[in-house]
C-alpha cells in the first residue's frame, strides 16, 4: 500500500477541493470532508490506473514536509492522506518494481514511515485541517 498526500482547498462559495502534488492534474471535490475523501481516493486510483495503461511510471510519494513546501499548498486549509484502492492482482507492476527500488533509499524509508504514521494517526478520516 502506498499513501499520498492531497492538498485541501476551500473557497467560501465552493465545495472542498483536493489536488495531489505527486500527480499534477489529478483533482477532485466534495460537498463535505467525507465525500471529499471518497472522491479523492477514487480520482487517485483511476489516475494511477490510467498512468499504468499509458506505460508511465508511478511517482514516489512526497513527504508531508515536501508537500507543505509545494506551491499547491499555498492557501490550503489542510491535507488528506489517501491510499489508492488497487487490487493486488491489478496493482501496477511498475508500482511494485518502484517500491522495491525506493526501499533501498534510506531517505525514502524515513520519510515514508513518517507518512505512514501520520496516515494512521489521522484515522478514521485521514484528514487534517490546519
Order of alpha helices (4+ residues) and beta strands (2+ residues): beta-beta-beta-alpha-alpha-beta-alpha-alpha-beta
